[in-house]
Amino acid sequence: FRRKKKDNEIINEQKREVEHQKHLVEEKNTEILDSIQYAKRLQTAILPSKKLIKEWLPNSFILYKPKDIVAGDFYWMESVNGIIYFAAADCTGHGVPGAMVSVVCSNALTKSLMEEGKTIPSELLDRTRELVIERFVKSEEEIRDGMDISLCAWDPSTKKLQWAGANNPLWIIRNGSEEIEEIRADKQPIGKYGAEKPFTNHEIKLAEGDTFYMFSDGFPDQFGGERGKKYKSGNLKRYFLSIQNLTLADQRDALNNEFENWRGDIEQIDDVCIIGLRV
């Protein structure tokens, strides 16, 4: 009886210890989630507001789907002398590390344009790369983080578009066309890279009814469908063409539904950011 009583005391003590540890873990989880939620508020503060987007790019949409609470993808927008600068960017990683890199990259873009006057997209990317490398090189550890980006300078009065890209392309669907015109990006990131070269600037004349798209790789890289394979950029091109007759608001909803239907029960593997604009 005494042995049984002692065994019960040991079991009860173990239960109390397990409950205590469980309570500590729950407290830590709550603290971490609260911190990440606050980080989300800070990251949201660096994104252009819906009001600003509506004012500067009235005939556009942005589909933004972070994988986690905070994201490595971000969209960016500024206006200088009537020209609208905007970008879809994909930073190294996702979640909290990606979000921290996104703040560095977003600040570098803004500084290059607003403080240093780099108004040509290719030069803006060149200078942004220098600032990002300068920021990370101060660390004792070697940090090779950075971003892929598709960056536009859009003049609504002349319908002239200047564009430069780091790994991420620009897709254009001309009014009435049944194929996508792809402007390829330079195969190098914004960040430390072995064979850095100046970015290429592209000037594109657009006409009324033309639509163009910028995006990160989160959508085409998503696994799903019946076989659990990647969506791939070829399918994305075909889907963009199939929804051309829709308004841009409806295109955004259609893209979101297509992504969710493709993903199904499979976890989202990366952040998703798509920007569309119709002239």
C-alpha positions in Angstrom: 0.0 0.0 0.0 2.9 2.4 1.0 4.7 1.6 -2.3 1.5 2.2 -4.3 0.9 5.5 -2.4 4.5 6.6 -3.2 4.1 5.6 -6.8 0.9 7.7 -7.1 2.7 10.7 -5.5 5.5 10.4 -8.1 3.0 10.2 -10.9 1.1 13.3 -9.6 4.4 15.2 -9.3 5.2 14.3 -12.9 1.8 15.4 -14.0 2.2 18.8 -12.2 5.6 19.2 -13.9 4.1 18.4 -17.3 1.3 20.9 -16.7 3.8 23.6 -15.6 6.0 23.0 -18.7 2.9 23.1 -20.9 1.9 26.4 -19.4 5.4 27.9 -20.0 5.3 26.8 -23.6 1.8 28.3 -24.1 3.1 31.6 -22.6 6.1 31.7 -24.8 4.0 30.9 -27.9 1.6 33.8 -27.0 4.6 36.2 -26.6 6.1 35.1 -29.9 2.8 35.4 -31.8 2.1 38.8 -30.2 5.6 40.0 -31.4 5.0 38.7 -34.9 1.5 40.3 -35.0 3.1 43.6 -34.1 5.8 43.1 -36.7 3.0 42.6 -39.2 1.6 46.1 -38.3 5.1 47.6 -38.8 5.5 45.8 -42.2 2.1 46.8 -43.3 3.0 50.4 -42.5 5.8 50.4 -45.2 3.4 49.1 -47.8 1.5 51.7 -49.9 -2.1 52.2 -48.6 -5.1 51.2 -50.6 -6.1 54.9 -50.9 -2.7 55.8 -52.4 -2.9 52.9 -54.9 -6.4 53.9 -55.9 -5.2 57.5 -56.4 -2.0 56.8 -58.4 -3.0 53.6 -60.2 -6.8 53.6 -60.4 -7.0 50.8 -63.0 -4.9 48.2 -61.2 -5.0 45.4 -58.8 -2.6 43.8 -56.2 -2.9 40.2 -55.1 -0.8 39.9 -51.9 -0.8 36.6 -50.0 1.9 36.2 -47.4 2.7 32.5 -46.5 3.1 33.4 -42.8 1.9 36.4 -40.7 4.7 38.5 -42.1 6.2 38.2 -45.6 9.4 38.4 -47.6 7.4 39.6 -50.6 6.4 43.3 -50.7 5.0 45.8 -53.1 6.4 49.4 -53.3 5.2 52.6 -54.8 6.3 56.3 -55.0 5.5 59.3 -57.2 8.0 61.8 -58.6 7.0 64.6 -61.0 3.9 62.8 -62.2 5.7 59.5 -62.9 4.6 56.6 -60.8 7.3 54.2 -59.6 6.0 50.8 -58.4 7.4 47.3 -57.9 6.7 43.7 -56.9 9.6 42.4 -54.9 10.5 39.0 -53.5 13.1 39.0 -50.7 15.2 36.0 -49.6 13.2 33.7 -47.4 9.7 34.3 -45.9 8.2 34.8 -42.5 10.2 36.9 -40.0 13.7 36.7 -41.7 12.1 37.6 -45.1 10.2 40.5 -43.5 13.4 41.9 -42.0 15.2 41.8 -45.4 12.1 43.4 -47.0 12.4 46.4 -44.7 16.1 46.9 -45.7 15.3 46.5 -49.4 12.2 48.8 -49.3 14.1 51.5 -47.5 17.0 51.2 -50.0 14.5 51.7 -52.9 13.0 54.8 -51.4 16.3 56.3 -50.5 17.7 55.7 -54.1 14.7 57.4 -55.6 13.6 60.1 -53.2 16.9 61.2 -51.7 19.4 60.4 -54.4 17.2 61.1 -57.5 17.8 57.8 -59.4 14.8 58.1 -61.7 15.7 55.6 -64.4 14.6 52.1 -63.3 17.9 50.4 -64.2 19.9 53.1 -62.3 17.5 52.8 -59.4 18.1 49.1 -59.2 21.9 49.6 -59.5 22.0 52.0 -56.6 19.5 50.0 -54.5 21.8 47.0 -54.9 24.8 49.1 -53.6 22.8 50.2 -50.6 21.6 46.7 -49.7 25.2 45.3 -50.0 26.5 48.2 -47.9 23.9 47.6 -45.2 24.7 43.8 -44.9 28.5 44.1 -45.3 28.7 45.8 -41.9 27.9 42.5 -40.3 30.8 40.3 -39.2 29.0 37.4 -40.8 28.7 37.2 -44.6 25.1 37.9 -45.5 24.1 37.2 -49.1 20.4 38.0 -48.7 18.7 40.4 -51.1 15.7 40.4 -53.5 14.4 39.7 -56.9 12.3 42.5 -58.3 10.2 43.8 -61.2 10.3 47.7 -61.2 8.2 50.1 -63.3 8.3 53.8 -64.0 4.9 54.6 -65.5 4.0 58.0 -67.1 0.2 58.0 -67.4 0.2 61.2 -69.5 2.4 59.7 -72.3 1.6 56.0 -71.7 5.3 55.4 -71.7 6.6 52.6 -69.4 10.2 52.2 -68.3 11.1 48.9 -66.7 14.0 47.0 -65.2 14.0 43.6 -63.5 16.2 41.4 -61.3 15.3 37.8 -62.1 11.5 38.6 -62.3 10.1 39.4 -65.8 7.4 41.8 -67.1 4.4 40.3 -69.0 2.4 42.4 -71.4 -0.9 41.5 -73.1 -1.6 44.0 -75.9 -5.2 45.0 -76.5 -6.9 42.2 -78.5 -3.8 40.0 -78.5 -3.9 36.3 -77.8 -0.3 35.9 -76.6 1.9 37.3 -73.9 4.8 39.6 -74.7 7.6 38.8 -72.2 10.3 41.3 -71.3 13.1 39.2 -69.7 14.8 40.4 -66.5 18.6 40.5 -65.9 19.6 37.2 -64.3 21.0 38.6 -61.1 19.5 39.6 -57.8 19.6 42.8 -55.8 22.3 41.8 -53.3 25.8 40.2 -53.2 26.4 38.2 -56.4 29.5 36.9 -58.1 29.1 38.4 -61.6 27.3 41.8 -61.0 26.6 43.9 -64.0 24.5 47.1 -64.6 20.8 46.4 -64.9 19.2 46.9 -68.3 16.6 49.6 -68.8 13.6 48.9 -71.2 11.3 51.6 -72.7 7.9 50.3 -73.8 5.2 52.3 -75.5 1.7 51.1 -74.5 -1.7 51.8 -76.0 -5.1 52.0 -74.4 -6.4 48.6 -73.4 -3.0 47.1 -72.9 -2.4 45.2 -69.7 0.9 44.3 -68.0 1.8 42.2 -65.0 4.6 42.0 -62.4 4.9 39.1 -59.9 7.0 37.1 -57.6 7.6 33.4 -58.1 5.2 32.3 -55.3 2.2 31.5 -57.6 4.0 29.5 -60.3 6.1 27.6 -57.7 3.0 26.5 -55.7 2.5 22.7 -55.5 -1.0 21.4 -56.1 -3.5 19.9 -58.6 -4.2 16.2 -58.8 -0.6 15.2 -58.9 0.8 17.7 -56.4 3.1 19.3 -59.0 4.2 23.0 -59.4 1.7 25.3 -61.2 4.5 26.7 -63.5 4.7 30.0 -65.4 3.3 28.4 -68.6 0.0 27.7 -66.9 0.0 31.2 -65.4 0.4 32.7 -68.9 -2.5 30.7 -70.2 -4.6 31.7 -67.2 -3.8 35.4 -67.6 -4.9 35.2 -71.3 -8.1 33.4 -70.3 -9.2 36.2 -67.9 -8.3 39.1 -70.1 -11.9 40.2 -70.7 -12.5 40.6 -66.9 -12.2 43.8 -65.0 -9.0 44.0 -63.0 -10.9 43.6 -59.7 -12.4 40.4 -61.1 -9.0 39.3 -62.4 -7.6 39.6 -58.9 -10.5 37.5 -57.5 -10.1 34.9 -60.3 -6.4 34.6 -59.6 -6.9 34.2 -55.9 -9.5 31.4 -56.5 -7.3 29.7 -59.1 -4.4 29.7 -56.5 -6.6 28.3 -53.7 -8.2 25.7 -55.9 -4.8 24.6 -57.2 -3.3 24.5 -53.7 -6.2 22.5 -52.2 -5.0 21.0 -48.9 -1.3 21.5 -49.7 0.4 24.1 -47.6 1.3 27.4 -49.3 5.0 27.2 -49.8 5.9 30.9 -50.5 4.6 34.4 -50.4 2.5 35.5 -53.4 2.6 39.0 -54.9 1.0 40.0 -58.3 0.5 43.5 -59.6 -1.6 44.1 -62.8 -2.3 47.4 -64.5 -4.4 48.2 -67.6 -3.8 51.4 -69.6 
